[in-house]
């Protein structure tokens, strides 16, 4: 009497195991078929939380082996990330260990547009449900401003181990410079950031090719409203300066700053000294210059005051990609989200400009 129920239960268990195995085999076969990648991306777009959107175009390949995506765009409350001509390959077995392991990730064009308003009251938590390990290769990167940034030929590696994010940058080209660096960021409070970067900048100075060494460090916590990052950056002659007389002035710059990213006025204090500085060598789309002078941002109680004095050894018209200023002095105050120009005097070939007044930050943002 007891044996019959046992046999039935055994038979049910065997059938369930067989069906589960058959389902897993079918799923494995399907994951390797053409079109499975596009299907999963469509399902993922429908499963996103409210406010998030995922758009994919011309996805080819399989879930198991990876493939190519002509366009991939993700949006979330003012943040938009769009990648074009994406090629990826991953290790699907790593998901069993709650890890996403990409063996290949190539992106031709990556655009990041962050228009989210600054937030000082929302706690930041950058923990992810899975660990990540991915090589990176991006042909062209466009960070939509203000201020905007364009970079190209980016190679590196990104890792997330459940505790911290880590990025190793093997190479990136920005304007006339090529840089390398490392950065780590704790995924939860206090969100400590440690970034170190170095590079070389190729410029022509007095018709001579010069190599400049660039270094920068950015360190500090990000989790609290009052937390600040410490920035130190230097630009000075490198090995390419060999053969140039020591008495010949060269391009140099030294910058220190204390930055509160979650504050309405992020730059709490800063000092910069520069000599024969060519902005076009450091920042894409900037005009060519030969700036010598200094700039400061200092707190004044609840206000901030910025001062600037400089001379430009290479003045010229905007349409020639030059800066139409020979000398400039300015003192500007900031309070309650607005700028007050206490004094601004600029000399150019066309005459002298004296300005006093206030600047609407909304108008400034539109101008950018």
C-alpha positions in Angstrom: 0.0 0.0 0.0 2.8 2.4 0.9 4.9 1.4 -2.1 2.5 2.7 -4.7 2.6 6.4 -3.5 6.3 6.2 -3.3 6.5 5.0 -6.9 4.2 7.8 -8.0 6.2 10.4 -6.2 9.4 9.0 -7.7 7.9 9.1 -11.2 6.7 12.7 -10.7 10.2 13.7 -9.5 11.8 12.0 -12.5 9.4 13.7 -14.9 10.0 17.1 -13.2 13.8 16.6 -13.5 13.5 15.6 -17.1 11.3 18.6 -18.0 13.7 21.0 -16.1 16.7 19.5 -17.9 14.9 19.7 -21.3 13.9 23.3 -20.5 17.5 24.2 -19.6 18.8 22.5 -22.8 16.3 24.4 -24.9 17.2 27.7 -23.2 20.9 27.0 -23.7 20.3 26.3 -27.4 18.1 29.4 -27.8 20.7 31.6 -26.0 23.1 30.7 -28.8 20.7 31.4 -31.6 20.8 34.5 -33.8 18.2 37.1 -32.5 18.3 36.0 -28.8 20.3 39.1 -27.9 17.8 41.5 -29.5 14.9 39.6 -27.7 16.6 39.9 -24.3 17.2 43.7 -24.8 13.5 44.2 -25.7 12.4 42.3 -22.6 14.9 44.4 -20.5 13.5 47.6 -21.9 10.0 46.6 -20.7 11.1 45.6 -17.3 12.9 48.8 -16.4 11.5 50.8 -13.4 9.3 53.9 -14.1 11.3 56.8 -15.4 13.9 54.7 -17.2 13.9 54.1 -20.9 16.0 51.8 -23.0 16.1 52.0 -26.8 18.0 49.6 -29.1 18.4 49.5 -32.9 19.7 46.8 -35.1 20.9 44.4 -32.5 22.5 41.3 -34.0 24.0 38.2 -32.3 23.2 35.8 -29.5 22.8 36.1 -25.8 25.4 33.4 -25.2 28.2 34.7 -27.5 27.4 38.5 -27.7 27.0 40.5 -30.9 26.7 44.0 -32.3 24.2 46.8 -31.6 23.9 49.7 -34.0 22.5 52.0 -31.3 21.9 51.7 -27.6 20.3 54.5 -25.6 19.4 54.6 -21.9 17.6 57.5 -20.2 16.8 58.2 -16.6 15.5 61.5 -15.1 17.7 63.9 -17.1 20.6 61.5 -17.6 21.1 60.1 -21.1 23.8 57.7 -22.3 23.9 56.7 -25.9 26.4 54.3 -27.6 26.7 53.6 -31.3 28.2 50.7 -33.1 28.7 48.5 -30.0 30.4 45.2 -30.1 30.4 42.9 -27.1 31.3 39.4 -26.0 30.8 38.0 -22.5 31.2 35.0 -20.3 27.7 33.8 -19.6 28.8 31.2 -17.1 30.0 34.0 -14.8 26.4 35.0 -14.1 26.1 31.9 -12.0 28.6 33.5 -9.6 26.7 36.9 -9.7 29.4 38.4 -11.9 29.2 40.1 -15.3 32.4 39.4 -17.2 32.8 41.0 -20.6 35.6 39.6 -22.7 35.2 42.4 -25.3 33.5 45.8 -25.3 34.0 48.1 -28.3 32.1 51.4 -28.7 32.6 53.6 -31.7 30.7 56.7 -30.3 29.7 57.3 -26.7 27.6 60.3 -25.7 26.8 61.2 -22.1 24.3 64.0 -21.4 23.7 64.7 -17.7 21.1 67.4 -17.3 20.0 66.4 -13.8 19.8 69.3 -11.3 22.4 69.3 -8.5 21.1 67.4 -5.5 22.4 67.9 -2.0 19.8 66.1 0.1 19.7 62.7 -1.6 22.1 60.1 -0.2 24.3 58.5 -2.8 24.6 54.7 -3.1 26.5 53.3 -6.0 26.3 49.6 -5.1 25.3 47.3 -7.9 23.5 44.0 -7.7 26.3 42.2 -9.6 30.0 42.4 -9.8 31.6 43.6 -13.1 34.8 43.0 -15.0 35.0 44.6 -18.4 37.7 45.9 -20.8 36.8 49.2 -22.4 37.6 50.6 -25.9 35.8 53.7 -27.0 36.8 55.4 -30.3 35.1 58.8 -29.5 33.5 60.1 -26.3 31.4 63.2 -26.1 30.4 64.6 -22.6 27.7 67.2 -23.2 28.3 70.2 -21.0 28.5 72.6 -19.6 31.4 72.4 -20.0 31.6 70.0 -22.9 34.4 67.5 -23.4 35.5 65.4 -26.4 38.0 62.6 -26.1 39.0 59.7 -28.4 41.1 56.5 -28.5 40.1 55.5 -25.0 41.3 52.1 -23.8 41.1 50.7 -20.2 39.5 48.3 -17.8 36.6 48.7 -15.4 36.0 46.5 -12.3 33.4 46.4 -9.5 34.0 44.0 -6.7 30.9 44.7 -4.7 32.7 47.3 -2.5 34.4 49.7 -4.9 34.5 50.8 -8.5 37.9 50.8 -10.1 38.9 52.2 -13.5 42.3 51.8 -15.1 42.8 54.1 -18.1 45.5 52.9 -20.3 45.2 55.7 -22.8 42.9 58.6 -23.8 43.5 61.5 -26.2 42.1 64.9 -25.3 43.1 67.8 -27.6 46.9 67.6 -28.0 47.5 65.4 -25.0 47.5 61.7 -24.3 46.8 60.6 -20.7 46.8 57.5 -18.5 45.4 57.1 -15.0 43.7 55.1 -12.3 40.6 55.8 -10.2 38.8 54.1 -7.4 35.5 55.0 -5.8 33.8 53.4 -2.8 30.3 52.3 -3.7 28.7 53.4 -0.4 29.3 56.1 2.1 31.6 57.9 2.4 32.1 57.4 -1.3 35.8 58.1 -1.2 37.4 58.9 -4.5 41.0 58.5 -5.3 42.1 59.6 -8.9 45.6 59.9 -10.2 46.3 60.9 -13.8 49.4 61.7 -15.9 50.1 62.4 -19.5 52.1 64.2 -22.1 51.0 67.2 -24.2 52.6 68.0 -27.5 52.7 71.7 -28.4 54.5 74.2 -30.6 56.2 77.0 -28.6 58.1 79.6 -30.5 58.0 77.3 -33.5 59.7 74.5 -31.5 58.0 71.2 -30.7 57.7 70.8 -26.9 56.5 67.9 -24.8 54.9 68.9 -21.5 54.3 66.6 -18.6 50.8 66.8 -17.0 49.9 65.3 -13.6 46.7 65.5 -11.5 45.3 64.1 -8.3 41.7 64.3 -7.1 41.0 62.8 -3.7 38.3 62.9 -1.0 34.8 61.7 0.0 31.7 62.4 -2.0 28.9 61.1 0.2 28.1 64.1 2.4 26.8 67.5 1.4 29.9 69.2 3.1 32.4 66.7 1.7 35.0 68.1 -0.5 37.5 66.9 -3.0 41.1 68.1 -3.1 42.5 68.8 -6.6 46.2 69.3 -7.5 47.3 69.6 -11.1 50.6 70.6 -12.7 51.8 71.2 -16.3 55.5 71.6 -16.8 58.2 71.0 -19.4 59.1 67.4 -20.0 61.7 65.5 -21.9 60.7 67.2 -25.2 62.1 70.4 -23.7 65.6 69.2 -24.2 67.8 71.4 -26.4 65.8 74.5 -25.5 67.8 77.2 -23.6 67.0 77.3 -19.9 66.3 81.0 -20.2 63.5 80.4 -22.7 60.1 80.8 -21.1 58.0 77.6 -21.4 54.4 76.7 -20.8 53.5 76.0 -17.2 50.5 75.8 -15.0 49.8 74.9 -11.3 46.3 74.5 -10.0 44.9 73.6 -6.5 41.3 73.6 -5.6 38.8 72.4 -3.0 35.6 71.2 -4.7 32.2 70.3 -3.2 30.4 68.5 -6.1 27.0 68.5 -4.3 27.1 72.2 -3.5 25.3 74.8 -5.6 28.8 76.5 -5.8 31.1 73.5 -6.3 34.4 75.4 -6.3 34.9 76.4 -2.7 38.4 77.8 -3.2 41.0 77.5 -5.9 44.3 79.0 -7.1 45.9 78.8 -10.5 49.1 80.2 -11.8 50.0 79.8 -15.5 52.6 80.9 -18.0 52.3 80.9 -21.8 49.3 78.6 -21.4 47.7 77.4 -24.7 44.1 76.3 -23.8 43.7 74.6 -27.2 46.4 72.1 -26.3 44.5 71.0 -23.2 40.8 71.4 -24.1 39.0 70.6 -27.4 37.4 73.5 -29.1 39.1 76.1 -26.9 40.9 79.0 -28.7 44.6 79.1 -29.1 46.2 81.3 -26.4 49.4 82.2 -24.7 48.1 83.2 -21.3 50.3 84.3 -18.4 48.8 85.3 -15.0 46.8 83.9 -12.1 43.3 83.3 -10.9 41.7 82.7 -7.5 38.4 81.7 -6.0 38.1 82.4 -2.3 35.2 82.3 0.2 34.0 85.5 1.7 31.6 84.4 4.4 28.4 83.3 2.6 29.9 84.7 -0.7 32.6 83.7 -3.0 34.9 86.0 -4.8 36.9 85.2 -8.0 39.7 87.3 -9.3 41.6 87.0 -12.5 44.5 88.9 -14.1 46.2 87.7 -17.3 48.0 88.7 -20.4 47.6 86.9 -23.7 50.6 86.7 -26.0 48.5 85.4 -29.0 45.4 87.6 -29.3 43.2 87.4 -32.4 39.7 87.1 -33.8 37.2 84.4 -32.8 36.8 83.2 -36.4 40.6 82.4 -36.4 40.1 80.3 -33.3 42.0 82.8 -31.2 41.0 84.9 -28.1 40.4 88.6 -28.9 41.9 89.8 -25.6 45.4 91.1 -24.9 45.0 91.8 -21.2 42.2 91.2 -18.7 41.5 91.9 -15.0 38.3 90.9 -13.3 36.8 90.6 -9.8 33.5 88.6 -9.7 31.3 87.7 -6.7 29.0 84.7 -6.4 26.0 84.5 -4.0 22.5 83.0 -4.0 23.0 81.3 -7.3 24.0 84.4 -9.2 27.2 86.2 -10.4 28.0 89.8 -9.6 30.7 91.4 -11.8 32.4 93.9 -9.5 34.9 94.9 -12.1 36.0 93.6 -15.5 38.4 95.3 -17.8 39.7 93.7 -21.0 42.0 95.2 -23.6 42.0 94.1 -27.2 43.1 95.4 -30.6 39.7 97.0 -30.9 39.8 99.0 -27.7 39.0 98.5 -24.0 35.9 97.0 -22.4 34.8 97.9 -18.9 31.9 95.9 -17.4 30.0 95.9 -14.1 26.7 94.2 -13.3 25.1 90.8 -12.6 24.8 87.7 -14.7 21.7 85.5 -14.6 22.9 81.8 -14.2 20.0 80.6 -16.5 21.3 82.9 -19.3 24.8 81.6 -18.7 23.7 78.0 -19.0 21.9 78.8 -22.2 25.0 80.4 -23.6 27.0 77.2 -22.9 
